[in-house]
Amino acid sequence: MKNKAFLIVLFIAFISNAQKTISLYQGKAPGSENWNWQEKEMFSETFQTQMVYNVSQPILTVYEPNKALANGTAVIVCPGGGFHTLSINSEGIDVAKWLNSKGITAFVLKYRLVKSETDDPVKEIFPLFENRKKLDSVNAPVVPLAIADGLTAIQYVRDHAVEFNIEKNRIGIIGFSAGGTVALGTVFNSKGSNRPDFAAPIYAYTGALKNTTVPADAPPLFIAAASDDQLGLAPNSVKTYSDWLTAGKSAELHIYSKGGHGFGMRKLDLPVESWIDRFGDWLELQGLLWPEQPTPISAHFKTQKAFKQFLKEKEDNLHYDWAFLKRYELENKNLPAPNSNEKRVIFLGNSIFENWKVIDSTWFAEKKYIDRGISGQTTGQTLVRFKKDVINLKPNLVIINGGTNDVAEMTGPYILQNTLNNIISMVDLAKANNIKVVLTSVLPVYNFAWKPEIQPIDKVIKLNNNLKEYALKNNIPYLDYYSPLVDEKKGFKKEFTNDGVHPTLAGYKIMEPLTEKAINKALK
């Protein structure tokens, strides 16, 4: 994919799902070999969220970003819950999905917890919050085990970095409350390959840590808490920040006046909700949101700043110029009226046409054809600009290519009849203005890298069949790009594409003579 305009779809379309669960230890976890209770889950009316408890066998649940977005960074997520429970959603899964949206691979860690004597662990622990010494005493045997789970998780992710397409030097850890204890515990107790490259203790409790000496090779920290923390933990965050500064290490601290304890990813209608955005800013500043190796996105931009500017421009277009009517405004204004001998031909469509001229410098040499393709467009958007980019230019012929982005659901759910109606409407407009038409097929697509949940094969075939049938019934030339480019799996032949959707120069060289033949036939 060579054209930048199409890249916006990759950031619009991030769908993340738990893909894999990993047992951190073979057999029983060291130090808790005699634990035989089973992990359970409940909804806490007190905290209004889902809680996991009785974890005896630590596991990682992997949440992978879309491959097109992945930047090689990984974060282990440690939910909190006083070492008796895990707030698995707002401090776990929701965080993982946010990380996925930034191209980061997330691993939600279920570390070992104190055994609950009832099926309401929240009710059991709640009185202990008022007696910190007693809570620390109850938790003391488990805290080192939970930290060991964090260290093992870091080691596992680093050992399997290639498998998860991540960089070994970009593995961090974030933890909330007791999970923050685990996160900081990995920093204080790690050496070499099990040390995190960065850490984010969020309203962390440090009183349960025996070792709080800042390591000589301490990683950068992002710290956040609220002044009105009901457990009084804000000073813990301030001291950790101060310790890092005293040791000459990098740290960033955010203390919000309101937010309480356990704000996580909750919606509170308070400024504290922005902590996750500030975390994103910090990750960007550390260079962790921009891949070290080129990806389908980064290969087109020299810096992340340039990419963010591109995204802003595209976002503005979606709000203020949905059909991209201004895209060719200047070119249309400067285009002279056709002379009496000119057979003006316009290519109207999406990235398939817009990329052609970019990739092939000899694009229909000396023919002076006019390209009006816009990457990422659906047929609805193309229909809106048909008058401005076709009728007003007074062509003899328009070649219409559209439907790929409809199937990819770029502007909403795909409905076959709606796409057909859009194309038929363009044909009707062309005929009403004495403009001849060539209808093209949709090119083969096996899957969309940015939307893997969509299954396009049958949709593309059915759309092409309908287009061909309509063209034959209405005596309209039908240009079949699909057949010479499709492989045995009904996807794009690998020798003609780099991404399974867009042609390479070799692909366009297959399309060129077919197009020329269709133009000549239509004009005659």
N, C-alpha and C positions, 0 to 999 in steps of 0.2 A: 504494500500500500504506500504510494508515494505522496498522495495529496494530504496536506495537513488538515484540511477542512473536515475530513471524515473522522478524525481522531476524537472529536467531541463525544461520539457515540460510546467510546470505550469507557469514558468516565461517567456517562449517564447510566450505563448498563453494568453495574456491579451486583452480582447475585452471589451471596456466600452461603455455604451449607456445611454443616459438620460432615467431614468426609471419612474420618478414621479415629478410632480410639486405640490408645497405646498403653499397655501395662508397663509401668516403669521398672518393675523387677520380675525376674523369672522366679516363679514360686512366691513364697512369703517374703514380705519386705523385711530387710534386716532391722532387728530391734523390736519387731512386733510379730515374731513368728507364732506366738500363741494366740494372737487375735483371731477370732473365728466368727465375729458378727458381720452381718451383711449391710452394705450401703443402702440407705433409704432416702426418700424424698417426700417433702410435704409442702403445703402452702401455709405460710405463717400469717395468721390474721393480725398479729401484733405488728409485723414489719410489712405486711401487704406485699409479699413476694414469695417466690419459690425458694425453698431451702433444701440443701443436701446435708445429710448427717450420717454418722456411723461409718465414715470412710476408713477402711482398714487396708485396702489394696489401692495404692495411688495410681491414678491414670491421667493421661493427657488426651484431650479431645482436640483434634486438629480442625482448624477453620482456615481454608485456603482462599486467597483472593483469586479473582479471575486471572488466568495466565497472562492475558494481555496487559494487566495492570501491575503484576508482581514486580517488586523492586529489589528483592533479595534480602529484605529486613525481616526479622522474626521477633516476636514478643511472647513470652510466657506470661499468662494472666492468672493471678492468684486471688480469688475472691476472699472476702473476709467473713467473719462470723464468730469471733471470740474463741477460735480453735474448737468450737463445739458444733458449728454449722458452717455452711458455705452459701453465701447469697449468690446463687449460681447465675441469675439473669443480669441484674443491673451492675454487678461487679464481675461478671464472667462473660456470658455469651454476648450480651449487648456490647461490651467492650471489644470482644473479638470481631464482631461484625463491623464496628466502626474502624478497627484496624484494617480489616479487609478492604474497606472503601478507600483506604490510603495505599493499597498495594502491599500491605504487610501480612505475612503469614502468622496466624495467632494459634497458640496452644493453651487451652484452658486447663489449669492444673487442679485436680482434686487431690489435695494432700491429706495426710492422716490427721484424724480428729479424736478428741476425747470421746469415749463411748457414752452414748446416751442411755440412761436407765429407763426412759419412757419413750413414747412416740411423740412427745412434744419437747424437743431439745431447747426450743426458745424459752419455754416456761421454766425449764431447769436452770438455764444460764442467767436469766434476767435478774434474779436476786443477787447473783455474784458480781454484777456490774457495780454494786454499791459497796463491795468489799474487795478492793483491788488485790490486797495481799492474799486473800483466800483464793481468788480467781487465778492469780499467778501460781499459787501452790498446786491447784488442781491441774493447771495446764502444763506445769513444769516438765513432766515426763514426756509430753507430746511435742512441745516446741522444737527440740532438737531433731525429732523425727520428721516434722514438717519441713524444717529447713533442709534436712538431708534430701527430702523429696524434691525441693526446689533445685538443689545442686545437681541431683540426678537428672532432672528434667533438662537443665541447661546442657549437661554433658550429652544426653541423648540427642537433643536437637543439633548440637554441634557435630556429633558423630554421624548424623544422618542428613547433614546440610545438603548434600548433592541430591538426595532423594526428594527433598522438599523444595529444591531450586532456591536455596537461600545461601547467603554468604556467611562463612564461619566467623567473620569479625563484625557481624551486625546482628547479634543475638542479645536481646534485652529482656528485662523482667519488670512487670508492673504488679503491684499488690495493694489491696485495700484493707485498712485496719489490721486484723491479724494476718491477712495476706500481705500487708505492707511489712509486717514483722518478718515474714518468710522472705520477701524480696530483699530487705536490708540484710537479713541473716545470710543470704547467699553471697552478698558483697563482703561481709565481714569474715566469712568462714571459707571462702573459696580460694583456690590457687590454680593458676594456669588455665587449663581447658574447661574447668567448670565455673569460671568467673564470668558474670554477665558483662557485656560491652557497654551497657547503659542500664539504668534502673529508675523506676518511678514509684516511690513509696507515697501512697495517697492516704491521708489521715492515718498514718502508720503508728503503731504502738511499739515503742522501743524498750519499755521497762522489762520485757521478758527476754531481752538479749543479754547474754553474759559477756560477749565480746563486742565492744563498740569502737575499737581502734580503727581509725580510717586507714585502709591499706595504702601502701606506697603507690600502687598502681590502681587506685580507686577509679571506677568509671564515673562519668558525668551523671548527675541526678536531676530529675524533675520532681518537685515536691509540691503537694497541694493539700490544704486543709481549710477548715472553717473555724473562726474564732469562737463561735457558739457551740462547738462540739460538746454534746451532752456528757461525753466521757472525759472531757478535759484533755484531749490529746493534742491540741494545737501546739503547745509548747514542745512536744516531742519533735514535731516537724521543724520548728524554729531552731532547736538545738542541733538537729541533724544538719541543717543548712549551715549553721555557724561552724560546726565541726569541719565540714567540707571546705569552707572558706579558710579557716585557720590552717588547714593542711595544704592549702594552695591548690585545691581541686575545683573542678567546674560544677556549679549547682545553680538551679533556678527555683525560687520559692514563690508560691502564690497562696496568700492567706485571705480568705473571703470573710466578710463580717457576719454573713448569715449563710446557713447551709446545713448546720448540724452535723451529726455523725452519720456516715453511711449514705452520703448523697449520690455517689457513684454516677450512674447514667440516668438517674431519676429526673422526671420533669417537675421542677419545683417553682417555675416562674420567678427565679432569682438569678442574679449574675453568676452564682456559683456554677450554673449549668455550663458556662463557657469554659470551665477548666479543661474539658476535653479538646476544645479548639486551641487553647493555649498549649496544650500538650502537643498538638499537631504542629503548631508554630515551632515549638522547641525541637521536635523531631526533624523538621525541615532545616532548621538552623544547624543541627548536627550532621546534616547531609544524609539522613537516613530515609528520606522519601524519594530520593533520586537514585536509580540503579547504577551500580558500578559498571555493569555490562549493558550494552545496547538492548533495548526491548522494542516491541512494535510501536511504543510511544516515544521513548527517549531518543531513538535513532533519528528522529526528525527535528530535535531541538538541542541546541548546544548547552542550554542551562535550564534549570527548573523555573527560573524567573520568566524566561521566554515562553515556557509551556503554560505557566499560570496566566500570563497575559493573553495567550491564545485562547485559553478556556474562558476567560472573562469576556473576550470579544464574542465568542460563540454563544455564551450565556446571554449576553445583551441582545444578540440577534434573535434568539429564541423568544425573548420577551417583547422586543420592539419591531422585529421584522421576521415573523414566523416563516414566511415563504421565501425569504431572502430576495425580496424585490430590488434591493439596492445593490445586489452582488454585481450585476452587469450594467448598472445605471450609466456609468461613464462611458463604457464601451458602446452601448446602444446610442448614446447621444452623439458620439463621434463617428458613428457608422453612416456613411453616405447612402442615399437611396440607390437601389440597384439600377445599373444602366440598362439600356434596351436589349443588349446582347447577353446580359448576365443571367445565369441560371443559379440563383442563390439557394444554397442548401444549408439548413440549420440542424445541428445535432442537439437534441433536447433530452436531458435525462439526469442521471446521478453521477457518482464517481467513475463509473465505467467509461462515460464520455469525457468527463472533466480531466481524468488522469491521462487519457490517450495522448493529448497534445503535449503533456508534460513529459511523458515517458518516451514518445517517438518524436524526435526533432524533425523528422521528414514527413510528419503527419499530412497525408494526402497532398504531397508536394505540388505547388502551383495551382491547386484547385480552389484555394481561397474559401474553403468551407468555413462555416461559423460554428464555434462551439459554445453551447449554453448549458453545459452540464454543471450540476452543483452536488458535491459529495454529501452523502447522508440523506438526500431528499427522498421523500415518499411521493407517490403519484398525486396525492392531494395537494402537496406544496407545489409541485410542478404545474398542476392545473391552474392554481391561483396566479402564477406568473406567465401563463401561456400568451396572454395578449401582449404583455410588455416585452417578453423575450422572443416571441415568434411573430404574431400577427403584425405588430407595429414595424417589424423589420422587413416586411413584404417579401418573404421568400417564395420561391417556386415549390420548394419541397421541405418538409420537416421529417426527420427520422426520430421516432419516439422510443426511448428505452426507459423502462421503469418497472418497478415491482419488487426488486431485491430488498429494498429498505422497508417496503410494506410487510413482506414476509418476516423481516427482522424486527418488526414492531417498533420502528424508530419513533413514530409519533402516536402510538396507541395500538390496540389489538388488531391483528390482521383478519380482515373479512374479505374473502375472495371477490364477492360481488361488488364491494365498495371499490376495490382496486380496478376491476373491470370497468365500472361506471366512470371512474376518473379518466381512464384511457379513452373510453368511448366518447366522453365529453370533449376531450382534446381533439379527437378525430372530427367530431361534429363542428367544432369551432374552426378547424382547418378547412373543412369542406365549404363552410359558409363564407370563407374568405378566399376561395379559389386556390387553396394551398394543397398540393399533393402530399400524401402521407406514406411513409414506410414504417410498419410496426416491427419491432425486434422482439425476439424471445428474451426471457430472463436467462442469465448465464447460470451454469450449474453451481450448486453450493451443497457441500456435504454437511457443514455446520458453520456457525458463526463463533469465532474465538471469543468475542466479547459478550455473547449471549448463548452459552452452551446448552441452556435449557430448551432452546427452540430446536425443533426438528424440521428443517426446511425441505428435505428431499422431495417428499410427496407434494408439498405445497407448490414448489417450483414447477414440477411436472404438470400438475393440474392447471396452474395458471397459464403455462405455455400452451397447453392443449386448448384452453378456452380462447386465448389470444389468436391462435392459428385458425380455429374454427370461425371466430368473428371476422378475421381478415379475409378468409376465403369466401364467406357469405357476402361480404361487402366489396369484393374485388379490390382489396388493398394488398399490396406486396408485403409478404411476411418474410422477415430476415431471420434465419435460424442460426443464432450463435451457439446455441446449446449443444447441438449434435456433434460438431467437430471438437468441442472442448471438454466433453463429459468423459469420465473414466468408468471403469467397471463397477465402482461403488456408487455411481451416480453423483459423484463429486467432480471438482475441477481437476483436470489432468495436471499432475505435479510439474510437468515440464513447461506448463504455460502459466503458472501462478506461484506466488511466494506465500500467500496467506489463505488460499482456498476460496477467495472471493473475487479478487481483482486480477486482471491479466497482467502478465509481464510483457516486455517488448515482443517476446516470442509469441505470446498469445495474441497480441494486437496484430502481428503479421499474418496470423491465421484469419483474423476478422477483416482485415483491410480489403482483400480482393472480393470477399463476399459482399461487403458493404458497397464497394464500387459497382459491382454487378447490379445490386438492388437499386442503386441510385440511377444508373443508366436506364434500367428497365422502367422505373417509375417515371422518369422524365420523358421517355419516348411515348 
